[in-house]
Each structure stands twice: as C-alpha cells, then as structure tokens.
C-alpha cells in the first residue's frame, strides 16, 4: 500500500494545487469571510479552503478494504495473492525511485494498476462463486439417475413423466459442463495476465533507473489493465447469457449483468476485443 507521502507527491495532486478552480475556491472563501466582517481571518480561510481542495485530490488506498484473497478457494486465492504481491513490488519500485518525471510516470502507472487489481479481485471472486455453485450440483447422482432411467426405458418410448425427467437431468449436466468450461477458461486467462503483471515489474525496474522506455511501459500497463477489465466484463456477460440460455439456469448470484448479447458457445467466455492478447479459444 502506497504511503501518504507517495500518494501526495503525484501529478494529480500537483494539478489540484495549481488549478484555477482551487484558486477560485480559496479566493471565494476569503471574500465570504471579508464580507462577514472577519477581515483578519480571510487569509487562514483561503488557506484552509485551498488545502481541503488539495486533500480531496490525494489518491486513496481503497483496494485493501475490498480485497480478501484468503476468502477465496483455490486456485483463485493463489491468483489473487500473486497479483497483490506483484502490485506491492511495483509500489516498492516507485517508492525507491528518485523524485522526478520518471517517478511521476511510475506513480500514474501504479494508480492504473490499482484499478487492474480490483478487476482481478472481481474476476477471482466470480470464478470462486462459479466453483462453489458447481460443488452444489450433484452431477454424479444426476448421471446415475439418468443411466438408471434410460436402462429402465430400454427400447420403448418413454412416458411423458420419464421424458420430462430425462430433459431435466440432461439440463443439469449441461449446466455443469458449461460452468466448468467457463471456470477453466477464466483461470487460463487470469494465469496469463498474472504472468504479464510479473513482466511489467521487471520492466519497471529498468525504467526506475533510466534504462527503460517509460512510454512503452505505460502502454503495456494500460494494455494489461484493459484486458483485466475485458475479462471481468466477459465473465459477467457470459454468466448472464448462460442464465438466459437453454437448459437449467445458473444460480442467480452468478449473473448480475443485464447485457442482451447472444449467448456464447457453451463452456467458453466470449473472445476478447480486437487487438487484445487472450489465448485463442479451443
């Protein structure tokens, strides 16, 4: 977690300190005090108003209040712990970089990675929910019941009740297969993005000592963060689409999105947006 000093000495805070709106707030506060007859208090009032405006611009460390990797099951917990460890390493690099333009750029990248870490948490949480729901589906029992019923039907036409039971059992098993495919696909993509985060830290070390291209690193950071966001949205949209698709619905808590796109191919997440680097669908 970045210290208050590191969060204060950022381009965002510098802009707030020198912004015309900040000066207007300070001047307006002083004017109000003068009109109220407190001329001697005008300068302190202006300083307090300006200081409050600057403090509002200081980035907050919010991610730890929302993220709890140890609340997740495996392998999602390890993905999340790995992402948090990588972010701490990046923050440490920023902290030890000499003050100047390079550190300012790295601080901006660190803020972007905070957003990426939160998306990583949402992805891992969603995957954990899917795996937990899978455990509640007794697929083995459904397979046994289906096999037993088919054996009892033999070569004759099933009754209406038997046909309805078979459809229900088939739907339960199809739902489980779909959810397992979504979980496996999300794991593969998140594993790749975790590896790319590690690569960014290695490149950040070079940039911090002036031996790397900060513009290139910034583009790579943006790319990884955008891919994490795309994966989160794809996972949410797939859950919602699967709930609307044929067969037994997924548990309601797995699909909060209201996107009306067509359901994806069963067992996969939708492909990433053009130009992104997720692994190809099997």
Buried (B, 14 or more C-beta within 10 A) or exposed (E): EBEEEBBBBBEBBBEBBEBEEBBEBBBEBBEBBBEEEEEEBBEEBBEEBBEEBBEEBBBEEEBEEEBEBEEBEEBBBBBBBBBBBBBEBBBEBBBEBEEEEBBBBBBBBBBBBBBBBBBBBBBBBBBBBBBBBBEEBEBEEBBEBBEEBEEEBEEEEBEEEBEEBBEBBBBBBBBBBBBBBBBBBBBBBBBBBBEBBEEBBEBBBEBBEEEBEBEEBBEBBEBBBBBBBBBBBBBBBBBBBBBEBEBBBBBEEBBEBEEEEEBBEBBBBBBBEEEEEBEEEE
